Amino acid sequence: MKPDSVGLETMRHSAAHVMASAVQRLWPDALFDIGPDTEDGFYYDFDLKHRLTEEDFPAIEAEMAKIVAEDLPFVREEKTREEVWELMKGRGQTYKLERLADIPEGETISLYHTGDFTDLCRGPHVKSTGAIKAFKLQSVAGAYFRGDEKNQMMQRLYGTAFLSQADLDAHLKMLEEAKLRDHRVLGRDLDLFSIQESVGPGLVHWHPKGARIRATIEEFWRREHFRAGYEMLYTPHIGRAGLWETSGHLGFYAENMYAPMEIDEQRYYIKPMNCPFHIQIYKNRKRSYRELPLRWAELGTVYRYERAGVLHGLMRVRGFTQDDAHIYCTEEQVEQEVRDCVRFAIAMWRAFGFEDITAYLATRPEKAVGEPARWDVAQRSLQAALDAEGIAYEMDEGGGAFYGPKIDLKTRDAIGRQWQMSTVQFDFNLPDRFDMTYTGADGQDHRPYMVHRALLGSLERFFGILVEHYAGAFPLWLAPVQAVLIPVTDKQTAAAEEVAAKLRAKDFRVQVDGRPEKMGAKIRDAQLQKIPYMLVMGGREIENGTVSVRSRVAGDEGAMLLEAFIEKLDAERRVEMN
């Protein structure tokens, strides 16, 4: 964790208390749940008769400013469970009573007092409210208590806070830019994808232009995987219940799986993950150490039940295609395989225009499966791979999954937002559950090391990030339409179609705009659609065998022989793709 992040997180948590205190002053009947800091700010959940709207923000912010100016201390007080119960019961704070019941027996119970506001809280907090330098309320939304739609709907008030007004101003500017880049809006305006309510929420329909980009991504992905020594797999979309019982999904993940279907008097489930299927291929026959490592990849579509309240465009969906791969190797091969995975992930992200990449190394949690010695080998290999590649990383002590340590790679987009995407994850659970073995050089059975590895994450989420990173203005190699031919009059339409055919023969994605519109309107529409090149064709161009080239970036580039334009396009595409 970065040195200043603790101070920022603590200040934001304190700002949440100040916001709750301000709400209490304005609406004394407010009931409170929780108010944590988040990656970009903070929120607090209220049960309030008054319906909060953005029109209330100035009043709440003014009250927060008063509390900050009062420089009230954050006073910590430890109490017994019974004392806190009586206090919160007396105030009618029923949600706090439920949160109190969640605290394990024997654990310290603390309150924080800020003026006349008291909260059940572990802390920590800043010394006093005067330490909160710059804040801003952002939005209000509904949120079920404990995230369960069967519970009371509460009002979640979001805000953000920074260590300086300059930092806050920069963040707000970034948020304004993010609105302009919203992939849901651009997806509609550029006709890339849709989510049809008649079909179901969280289920993506890829339109022709979006599908063009996806196909280009997949072709590049497969090419790079074959070059890196991977083989491709294709696996079923459903599997018998016994498979998911063995994998543990029915025991630990059933609430995120869709209801079973009966086929031949057997229960089948739609797959939420690909790994059990890959393991079945591994176990299809006896494996030898001479075969390892095995690197198997699949663009496998999976389905997971996500609550309606968390669905968000392409970023959180119910059906998505995973950029998935599993590596099976020996202990001696682990470090090199991890290093190759990290290098591969970084190269993949840079190919798509992302340069700012940070790693997080999550280590063994308190409760974990697998032999400690295997954990040590796995963690050392992860750390050694990051060191060898010279990648800056932060330790997440105890943050690994119960089944293995992992590396998470996060990247920043064009406006500075950080996204968690690539993961290299060891798994000591599934090899044991499925009794995976290989025959070693000693003739004995050994348990392989299994590595889950995703470079892009899900194609849907990656595509959403890609749209926002480029604000829909994709580089040439990714653009769904790389050039549009614009005949000046109907007389040039047939010639424009002939030129389009020549460009398609060179694998360029082109369209002819033969609409009965003025040339200026066609050029404007092409610019709004963020097409890299516009090729105007009039009588003179046809006579000379040229096209008048207009670039999305450089503007008017003048007349150019068709062959010269094709060479220019081909050179630009090769540079971007390699």
N, C-alpha and C positions, 0 to 999 in steps of 0.2 A: 504494500500500500504506500502511496506517495506521502511524504512527510506532512504536506499541508492538507491532505484529504481528511484526516481525523478532525482537524479543527473545523473544516467546512461542514462535515457531517454533523458534528456536535452542534454547531451554530444553527444548522437547518432544523435539527430536532428541537432545539430551543425555540426557534421561530414558530414551529408547529404549536408549541405550548402558548406562545404569545398570541397566535391567531385564535386558539381555543378560548383563551382568556378574554380576548376582544369580543368573540361571539357571545360568551357568557354575560359580559357587560351589556351588550345590546339586546340579547334575548335570554333573560335569566332562566327560562324554562328549558333550555337546551340540555339534552342528554348526550353524553360523550362515550365514544368507544375508544379508538386508538388514533395516534398521530405520529407516525414514524417519518424519518427522513427517507428520501428516495435518491436515485442516481442524479436527478436534476433538480431536486427541491424537497418538498414535503407535502403531506396532506393530513387532514383530520376528518374523521367520520362523525357526523352529528345526526341525532334524531331530534328533529326540530319541527314544530308546527308551522312556522314561517317557511315558505319555500324560497330558498336562496336563489338569486339570479345575479348576473353580472352588474345589475344596477345597484346591488348591495355592496359591491366591492369597495367603492370609495369610502363608505362609512366604516367598513371593517378595517380598511387600511389606515384610516385616520385614528381609529381607536388603538390599533397596533402601534402607530407612531407615538401616541400618548404613553403607552406602556413602556416603550423603548426609552422615551425621554425621562420617565420616572426612574429609570435605572434600578429596577426592582431586583433583589437577589434571588437566585434559584436556591432554595433551601431544601436540602435532603433530610428526610426523617425516616428512620426505620421503625416499623410498627409490627405488632403481632397480627396474625390473620384475623383474630376476633376483633381487634381494634379497628382494622381497616374495614372489616365487614360492617361494623356498627356505623362508622363514619359514612360510608357510601350508601348504606341502606337509609340512613337518616336524610341524606340528600336526594334520595330517589334515583341514584345512578345505577340502574339495574344492569346495564352493560358492563360496568366496572365490576359488579359482583360476579358476573360470569367469567370475566377475565381473571379475577382473583382466584376463582375455583381452578383455573388452569395452572396456577403456580404450584409446582410439586411441594409436597410436605418437606419441611426442613430447609427450604430455600429462603434466603433473606427477602423480605417484602419491604419495599421502600416507597415513600411518597415524595413528590416534589411540590413545594409551595412557591408560587410566584404571585405576590400580592394576595388577592382574595381567591385565586385559582389554585386548586389542588388536584394533582393527577397521580394515579397509580402508575409508577414508572421506574424502570431500572436505571435510567440515565445513560451516559453522563450528560451534563449540560454546561453551558458557559457560566461564568461567575455571576453575571447579572444581565438583565435585558438590554442594557446599554451597549453590550458587545455585538448586538445584531445590527449590522451596518447598512445593508441594502436588501429590500425585500419587495415582492410584488405578487399579488394574487393573480391566478391565471384562469381557472375554470372551476365549474362545479358539475358533478355528475352523480348519478345514482350508484349505490354500492350495497349489496346485500350484506347483512351482518354475518361475519365469518365467511363471506363469499358463497353462502348457500342460498339459492333462490327460494328456499322454503322459509327463510327467515325474513325479518323486517328489512324493508328497503330504507337505507339511510342516505344522507346527503354527504358526499365526499367533496370537500373543498380543497383545491390544489393551490399551492403557491411555490415560490422559489426564493432563495436568498443567497447572497454572495458576500464575499469579504470586502468588496468595494463597489461603489456605484458604477465605476467603469466596467467592472466584470459583469454586473447585472445588465447594463446597457448593451454590452456585446452579446450576452445571452439572448436578450429580447430581440435584438436584430437578427440573430440566427434563427429564432423561432418564426419571425416574419418571413424570412427566406424559406424556411421549411414549409410554410403554408403554400408558397408559390410552387414548391416542388412536390406537393402531396401526390403520391403515386395513384391514389384513388381518383383524383381529379384529372391528372394527366392520362391515366389509363382510359378514362372516358373520352377526354378531348382528342386523344391520339388514336382512339379505337383499338386499344391493345387487349383488353380483357373486360369481363363483367362477372358479377355474381348475381344470379337470377333467383329471386325470392320464390318463384314458382317451382324451382328445383330444390332449393334449400340453402340456408345461410352457410357460409364458410366453404362453399363448393365452387371452384373457379372454372369459368369458361374462357378459354384462350381464343381470341379472335384471330383472323388471318395474319394481321401484322404482328400481334404479340407472339403467335405461334411461329412466325418466321424468326423472330429473335430467339425464342426458346430453342428452335431447331439448330440455330447457329451455335448457341451455347452448348447444346448437347453434342454436336459434332466436334467442337473444339475439346470438350471434356473427354470424349471417348478417344480422340486422337492422342491427347496428352497422357491418358491412362495407359494406352497400349505402348506408348513410348517409354513409360515408367515401369513397364514389366507387369502390368495388371492384366487379368483376364476378366471378361464380362460374364455376368450371370443374369438370368431372367427367372423369377420365381412366381408361384401362384399368389393370388390376392386373398385367398381364404385357406384356412387350415383347420384340422380337427381339434376339438377341445383338448385332447390329450397332449398335443404339442405345446399349447399355451399353459397347461398345467405343469409340464416338465420345465418350461422356461421360467415359470414363476409369475407370468403376466396375469393369470387369473387370480393369483393370490395377492398380488401387490398393485396391479394396474387395471383391474376389471372395470373400475368406474370410468376409465377413459376409452374403453373398448365398446364397440357397438354390439347390440344384443345378438345372441346366437341365432342361427337358422338351422332348421332340421333338414338333413339330407340323408336319405337311406337310413333313417332312424339314428343318425349320428349328429351330434352338435358340431357346427362349424362356426368359426369366427372370422370376420374380416381382419386382415393383419394390421396391427398398429406399428409393427417394426419388421425389418427384414432378417434380423440376425438368426432366428431359429431355422429359417429356410436355408441359409448359407451353411449352418452347422449340419443340417441333414445331408447336404451335398458332400461336405467333408466326411461324414460318417458313412457315405454310400459304399466305401470300401476301406480296407486297411491302409493306413498311411505310413510312409517311411521317412526318416530324417533326411533322406536324399532328395525328397520332393520339396522340402521346406526351404525358404518361405513360400507360402501360397498367398498371393495377393488377388483378392476377388472383389470386384466392384459391380454395383448395380444402381441404375436410376430406378428405384423401386417406389411405386406409388402406395402410400399407406393412408389409413383413415383413423382418426382419433377424435373422440368426443370432447370438444371444447365448449364450455358454457357460452351461451349467446352473448353474455355481457363482456367477454374478453375478445371476441372476434373483431378483427381490424383489417379490412382490405386483404392484401396478400400477406401481411405480416403475421397474422394469426388466423389459420383456416382449419377446416376439418378434414380435408383431403389434400394431400401434398405429395410431391415426389422428392424423395431423399437422395442427395448426393452421397451414397452410402458405399462403404467398403470395409472389408474385414481382412486382417492379416493374421496368418497362423505361422508361428515360427518357433525356433528353439531359443533357449536362454542366451546362447552365444550370438544369435542374430538380432536380438532385441534392440540393442543400442543403434545399430546401423539402420534398422527398419524405421525406428522412431525419427532418427535424423533425416532420413529420406522423406518421411511424411511431412515433417516441418518444412523442409526445403520445398517440397512439392506444393504445400499449401500457400506459402509465400509467393512462389512463382505464379500460381494460379490467380491470386488476388492482384498481383501487379499486372498481369496480362489484361485484367479488366479495369485497370486504371486506379487501383488503390495502393498507396505507398506507405501510409502511416499505420504500422502494425505493431501491436503490443501483445505480449504473452503473459498468461497467468498459469502458474504451476500449483495444482491442487493436490495436497498430500493425504495420507491415510487418516480417515476419521476415527473416532473412538470406537465405533462399532463397525467392524469390517470382516469380510470373509476372505479366505485365502491365507496361505502360509506367510508369516512375517518376512521370511527370506525372499519370497517371490515379490512381495511388496517393495522390499529394499532394492532388488534388481530393477524392478519397473521404475521406481522413482529416480534411481541413479541414471537410468537410461534416458528418461525424460529431461532431467537436468543437464546431462552431458550433451544431449542433442541441442538444447537451447544455447548452451555455452559455446559449442562448436560452431554454431551458425551465427554467433555474435548477436543474438536477439535479446533486447531488454525484456526482463520479465519480473513479475512480482510474485511472491510466495503467498499461497492461500493455504495456510497451515490447517490441516484437518478438513479441508474443503472438498476432498475427493469423494466420489460415490462409494457406497459400502463395498462395491465389487471391484474397485481399482482406482489408482491415481490417474490424473489426466492433465493435458495441456489445453487451455482454451486460448485461441488467437482472436484478438479484437482489432478491428480496423476502423479508421476514421474516414468519413466521406468528405465530399467537396466543401461542406459547410461546417465541418468539425465535429459532427456527431459520431459517437463511438458505437459500433455494432459488434456483438459477439457472434462469430460465425464458425470458424474451423475448430474442430475438436479432435484430439488424439487421446483415446481413452482405453486404458487396460481393463480387462474383464477376467476376474478369477472365479466368477460365479457360474456363468454359463458352461465353460469347459467342464466344471465339476458336475453340474446338473445333468449334462448330456453325456458325461463320461467320455470325453474326447481324449484320444490317445494317438501317439505315433510310435513306431518301433525305432529305438535309438541304435547307435552303432554297437552298443553292448547287447543287442538282441532283446532288450527289455522294453516294456511299455512305459512311455513318459507322457506327461500332460503338456500339450503345447501352450505357448503364450498366445493369447488372443487379443488383438487390438482392434477396437472400433475406430473408424476414421472417417470424418466428414470434412470436406474442403469448403464447399459452398453452403452447406446446410441443406435447406429445402430449396428447390428451384423457385417455388412461389415467393418465398421470403427474399431470396437473393434477387429475384427479378424486381420486386418492389423497391429494394435498396438501390438497385442499379438505375431504375427509373428516376429516383430522387437524387442520386449522385450526379447524374448527367442532366437533370431537369428535363428529361425526355429527348434531349439533343444527343443522341447516341453517336459514337464514333462510326466512321464509315463501315467498318467490318461488322458492326452489330446492327446498324440501321435497317429497319424492315424494308424501307424503300430507299435505295442509295441514290437514285436519280429519277427525276420525272421529266419526260419530254413534253414540251409545250408547243404545239403547232400554232402559228400565228392565225391561220384561217383553216377552214375545213379542207382546203386544197392540199395542205401539207400533212394531213392526218395519216394518209396511207404511207407516206415516206417516213413519218415518225414511227409508225408501227414496224417498218423494215429495220430502222436503226435500233429499236427496242429489241427486236429478235436477235440482232448481232450482239448486243450487250448481254442478253440472256444466255447466248451461246458461250459467253466468257464467264458465266456464273455470276453475273451482276443482277441485282434485284431492281428492276425498273418498272415504271408505269408510263402510260401515255394519257395525258389529260386532254381528251377530245371534247370536253364540254363546250357548249356554245356560249362561252363567257369571254370577256375581254382578257387580253394577255396579262394586264396588270393585276386583275383579280386572281388569275391562275397562279401568278408568281406569289402574290400575298398568301394564298391558301397553302402553297407549298412551304412557305416560310413558317406559317402557323403549324404545319404538320412536321416541322423541323427536319425536312428532307435535305441531305447534304448538298446535292447538286440539282440545279434546274437547267435544262438544255432547251433553249428557244430555237425553233426551226421555222424560218420563213422561206420565201422563194429564193433569196440570195444564198442562204445556207445550203439549200438543196442543190442549187446550181454549182456551188463551190465544193460540195462534199464536206461541209463543216457543220459545227453546232456552236451557238453562242452560249457560253458557259457562265452561269451565275452560281457562286458558292454561298452556302449558308453562312460561312465564316468570313470569307474575303470579299464577298460582293461580286460585282461584275468583273469577269476575267477575260472577256472578249471572245472573238471567234477562234475556233480551234479545229483542226482536222480531226475527224472522228477517230482515226487510228492513234493520233497523239493523245486524245482524251482517254481512250481505252488504256494506253500505256500509263498515263498519269494515275488513273483510277486503280489499276493493277498494282502499281508501285506503292500507293498509299495503303492499300489493303494489306499487302505483304508486310509492310513495316508494322502496322497495327497488330497483325495476327502473330507476329514472331518477336 
